[in-house]
Amino acid sequence: MNKSLLTNLISGFAFIFFYFLPPFPGRQALASASLFALSGALTNWLAIHMLFEKIPGLYGSGIIPNRFEEFKKGIRQLIIANFFTKSNFSAVARSAFHDDLHIEKLIERIDFDDFFAGFTQVVMESSVGGMMKMMGAESMLDSFREPFEEEFRTRMINFLNEVDINKILEQEKDFGSFRTKIEVMIDTELGKLTPQRVKEIIEEMIREHLGWLVVWGGVFGALIGLLSGFLLI
């Protein structure tokens, strides 16, 4: 059972339990705490769900599939601007010449922080960005930087292995021609990505970690509900 569902179930059952108990000192505060916990957890779960899925009637839902062209452009820029630069061209050519071209080593030159920053910017500037800022999601997303970048690095290695760099280097020794052909091949590979596939890739990388937003939404909701319950007694 995932963290999000467990948090919602515990909060829901706790509210039902305390609501129907006979009156006793503190019952109202406990019922209020569990209700606020359920509210916080459900709100955060809905915000996360809206990132990945389009919900009829909810404007701005399905941010990631709706903005998939921007993600594709980000991936393209990440590869072209950081990997296939003129300074890296000679290193790539030397490696290929010695039949020892290791994508894993060359990809270490890429700064994945830029792509992660672009991803978080798209999310936070979206229609649900305000809600996520209120939940403290911006700092929470930053804590996922390392697993996100590690997963994305692995996917980039697999992606670049589909591009036959050695074959191009056999034909082109000029950087301009080399880069042009590489761009065409990368565009071809990126063209295979659909909104659904982009959604699945990003979902696989971060959805499990975003479950903590639901947990903390429940925790902070419970604390606020408990405090308000005692204040209203």
Secondary structure, 3 states (H helix, E strand, C coil): CCHHHHHHHHHHHHHHHHHCCCCCCCHHHHHHHHHHHHHHHHHHHHHHHHHHCCCCCCCCCCHHHHCHHHHHHHHHHHHHHHCCCHHHHHHHHHHHHCCCCCHHHHHHHCCHHHHHHHHHHHHHCCCCHHHHHHCCHHHHHHCCHHHHHHHHHHHHHHHHHCCCHHHHHHHCCCHHHHHHHHHHHHHHHHCCCCHHHHHHHHHHHHHHHHHHHHHHHHHHHHHHHHHHHHHCC
